Each structure stands twice: as C-alpha cells, then as structure tokens.
Amino acid sequence: MRYFIELSYNGKNYHGWQIQPDVISVQEKLNNALSTILQLKIEVVGAGRTDTGVHATQMFAHFDVETALKGDMVFKLNSILPNDITVAKVFLVDDEIHARFNALSRSYEYRIWLGRNPFLLDFSWQIHSQEIDVVQMNKAAELLLEYTNFQTFSKVKTEVYTFNCKVTTAVWQQEGNLLTFHISANRFLRNMVRAIVGTLIDVGLGKINTNDFRQIIESKNRSNAGLSVPAKGLFLTQIKY
C-alpha cells in the first residue's frame, strides 16, 4: 500500500532534503520517524530535492507498507519529528502514483528584504540597495518563458540527462520592503532558481540590461550568469500532480 505525506520544513538546520553521509537531512529525519512508529525500515521517496538551507512550505513524499496504517499518523509523526519539520497530511494513493515522477510542476519563491530586518534573517536575503528596478527585472524574467535550455543557470558539476525545463511563471512582486520572485516549471536544475535570481538582481541594479540577460541565457555558460544567492531566501512552495 502506498501512502503520500505532505510536509513543510525550515531548512536552516539541514543539509537539504536528500540523505547524505555524515550530515543531517530532512529525508533521514522522516525515515527515522516512520521507522520508529511502524517498527519497520521505511525509506520515503521525495517529490524532489532541496539544497542545504532551502525551506519548503509544501513538499510531498511517498512510502510503501504491506498493511493499512492505524491511528492518527499526522499526530504520531509530529510528536517524534523535530519542531522544524511538520507533517500536514498522510493519505493513501494508488500503488503506481510516484511522488517525484508524477509531479506535473513545482513552484518556488525567493524572498528578498530591501534593508535590514532582524526577524527575517533566516528567511530572506537582505540587501541594502533601495534603488532596484523591479520593472526591468520583470521584463527580463518574462524572457525565461521563451526558452527551454537553462544550462546557463545550472550547477556546473552535475549529472543530468537534459538541461531542458518548461518555465510557466516567472514574476517579481513587491510589497513594501519585501521583494518576492515567483517561478514555476515542470522541473528545475540544481541551483537554477538561485542563479536566475542573482542574474535578475544584476538587471535590477543596472549592471546588465534585458538584452544582456537574453544573451546570458543563450550562452549556456554558467560563468556568464550572476551569483548564486543565499539558500535561506528560497522556498519550495507548491507541487502539482
């Protein structure tokens, strides 16, 4: 029997979602909690991977068991998991539904605070320039919808079968000092969102223009793009099936 888990987490204390040797990951914590409750070795499969320090307001994972779950699994899991990981739902799905391969799209937000705010230090990138051109940043962001190859924004040492992604949303919104980038696609490359944001910030600061941004995309060369902005401002916000 296959079950899905919907969860969220503060990524500050974790080396990303995926289990790795000698470091703490969200996947490891979830595996351990389920294994303790069910008295079985459980290994969950996530809808994707988030890097070290990246947060998720919505993540899905699946796991398989031979018999139906009993009791309030949400309560049981939240009683064992650390406070920075929270389970929202546990529900039965068809056996062939896969948390990763059946996901149709994923959405991220990147949050920037213009100025200083001690209460958002762990959840935003704080920059001190008030002179940032959001209109030009949005014009450049629109160009992302015209392309499918995003090798320019991919981590250099990564093994992927394709650099192609279909971006369906890419827009900046500003509310006072909070500047948020919203992006959705069928899939993302490692470090892709953070590299896109760093390059779009260069547009907003007047270091490059929209035509430069187009040329950067077409170059397929990571060294031409902007910096990879800090992980703490990045949130996985939605996965659609």
C-alpha positions in Angstrom: 0.0 0.0 0.0 1.4 3.4 -1.0 1.0 6.5 1.2 1.7 10.1 0.5 3.0 12.5 3.1 2.5 16.3 2.8 5.0 18.2 4.9 6.8 21.5 5.4 10.2 22.4 6.9 12.6 25.1 7.9 15.8 24.1 6.1 18.2 26.1 8.3 19.5 23.1 10.2 19.6 20.6 7.3 21.9 19.7 4.5 19.0 19.6 2.1 16.3 17.0 1.6 18.3 14.0 0.4 20.1 11.6 2.7 23.9 12.1 2.6 26.7 10.5 4.6 27.7 12.2 7.9 25.2 15.1 7.7 21.6 15.7 8.8 18.9 15.7 6.1 15.1 16.1 6.2 14.6 12.7 4.4 16.7 11.0 7.1 14.5 12.5 9.9 11.3 11.4 8.2 12.6 7.9 7.6 13.6 7.6 11.2 10.3 8.8 12.5 8.3 6.5 10.3 10.5 3.5 11.1 10.1 4.2 14.8 6.3 4.4 14.6 5.8 1.4 12.3 8.7 -0.7 13.6 9.8 -1.3 10.1 12.6 0.0 7.9 10.9 2.8 5.9 12.5 4.8 3.2 10.5 7.7 1.7 10.8 9.0 -1.8 10.6 12.7 -2.2 9.0 14.8 -4.9 12.4 16.5 -5.5 15.5 17.7 -3.7 16.1 20.9 -1.9 19.7 22.1 -1.3 21.3 22.8 2.1 19.4 25.6 3.9 16.5 25.8 1.5 13.0 25.7 3.0 9.7 24.1 1.9 6.2 25.2 2.7 5.0 22.2 0.7 6.8 19.0 0.0 5.4 15.6 -0.8 7.0 12.1 -0.3 5.7 8.6 -0.6 6.4 5.3 1.1 5.1 1.7 0.9 3.8 -0.6 3.6 2.1 -4.0 3.4 -0.8 -3.2 5.7 -3.1 -0.2 6.3 -1.9 2.4 8.7 -3.7 2.7 12.0 -4.3 5.7 14.2 -3.6 9.4 13.7 -0.3 9.3 11.7 -0.1 13.0 11.5 -0.2 13.3 15.3 2.3 10.5 15.7 4.8 11.9 13.2 4.6 15.4 14.6 5.2 14.1 18.1 8.5 12.5 17.0 9.8 14.9 14.3 11.8 18.0 15.3 9.9 21.2 15.5 11.3 22.5 12.3 9.6 19.7 10.3 5.8 19.5 10.2 3.5 16.9 8.6 0.2 18.2 7.3 -1.3 15.1 5.8 -0.8 11.3 5.4 -3.1 9.7 2.8 -3.5 6.6 0.7 -2.9 6.7 -3.0 -2.9 4.2 -5.9 0.2 2.0 -6.0 1.5 3.4 -9.2 1.5 7.1 -8.1 5.1 8.3 -7.6 5.9 11.4 -5.6 8.6 12.5 -8.0 7.7 11.2 -11.4 4.0 12.0 -11.3 4.6 15.7 -10.3 3.5 18.0 -13.1 5.0 21.2 -11.8 6.9 22.7 -9.0 6.9 26.3 -7.7 9.4 28.3 -5.8 9.6 31.7 -4.1 12.8 33.7 -3.5 12.4 36.4 -0.8 14.5 39.5 -0.6 14.2 42.1 2.1 15.3 45.6 1.0 17.1 46.9 4.1 17.6 45.2 7.4 15.1 43.1 9.5 16.5 41.0 12.3 13.3 38.8 12.4 13.7 37.7 8.8 17.5 36.9 8.8 16.8 33.2 8.4 14.1 33.5 5.7 15.3 36.2 3.3 18.3 37.6 1.6 18.8 41.1 2.9 20.3 43.7 0.5 20.8 47.3 1.3 20.1 48.9 -2.0 16.8 50.7 -2.3 17.5 51.6 -5.9 16.4 48.5 -7.6 14.3 48.5 -10.9 11.6 45.9 -10.4 10.0 46.8 -13.8 13.2 45.9 -15.7 13.6 42.7 -13.6 10.1 41.6 -14.7 10.9 42.4 -18.3 13.9 40.2 -18.1 12.1 37.5 -16.2 9.5 37.2 -19.0 12.3 36.1 -21.3 12.6 32.9 -19.3 9.3 31.7 -20.7 10.8 31.8 -24.3 13.5 29.3 -23.6 13.8 25.6 -22.6 17.5 25.1 -22.2 18.7 26.5 -18.9 22.3 25.2 -18.8 23.4 28.8 -18.0 21.8 28.6 -14.6 22.7 25.0 -13.7 25.4 24.0 -11.2 28.5 23.2 -13.3 29.4 19.8 -11.8 26.0 18.0 -12.1 24.9 14.9 -13.9 21.6 15.4 -15.7 20.1 13.8 -18.8 18.9 17.2 -20.1 19.1 20.9 -19.2 15.6 21.5 -20.6 12.8 22.9 -18.4 9.5 24.4 -19.2 9.1 27.6 -17.2 5.4 28.7 -16.9 5.6 31.5 -14.4 8.4 34.0 -13.6 7.4 37.3 -11.9 8.6 39.6 -9.2 6.1 41.1 -6.7 6.9 43.9 -4.2 5.1 44.7 -1.0 6.9 47.4 0.8 10.4 46.2 1.6 9.6 42.6 0.7 10.6 41.6 -2.9 9.5 38.1 -3.9 10.3 36.2 -7.1 7.7 33.5 -8.1 8.8 30.8 -10.6 7.1 27.6 -11.7 8.3 24.9 -14.1 7.8 21.3 -14.8 11.3 20.6 -13.4 14.3 22.6 -12.1 18.1 22.1 -12.4 20.4 22.2 -9.3 20.9 25.8 -8.2 18.8 27.1 -11.1 16.5 29.4 -9.2 19.2 30.9 -7.1 21.3 31.6 -10.2 18.4 33.1 -12.0 17.6 35.4 -9.1 21.3 36.5 -8.9 21.3 37.4 -12.6 17.9 39.2 -12.4 19.2 41.3 -9.5 22.0 42.4 -11.7 19.3 43.7 -14.1 17.6 45.5 -11.3 20.8 47.2 -10.2 21.6 48.3 -13.7 24.7 46.1 -14.1 23.2 44.4 -17.2 20.1 45.0 -19.3 17.4 42.7 -20.7 19.3 42.1 -23.9 22.3 41.1 -21.9 20.1 38.7 -19.9 18.9 37.1 -23.2 22.5 36.7 -24.3 23.4 35.1 -21.0 20.6 32.5 -21.3 21.7 31.7 -24.9 25.3 31.4 -23.9 24.7 28.2 -21.9 27.7 29.2 -19.8 27.3 29.4 -16.0 30.2 31.8 -15.7 28.2 34.4 -17.6 25.3 34.4 -15.2 25.1 36.2 -11.8 25.9 35.0 -8.3 24.1 32.2 -6.6 22.0 34.0 -4.0 21.9 32.6 -0.4 19.8 29.5 0.2 17.9 30.9 3.1 15.7 33.1 0.9 14.5 30.1 -1.2 11.2 28.3 -0.5 9.7 25.3 -2.4 6.0 26.4 -2.2 3.9 24.1 -4.3 3.9 20.8 -6.2 1.1 19.9 -8.5 0.0 16.4 -9.6 
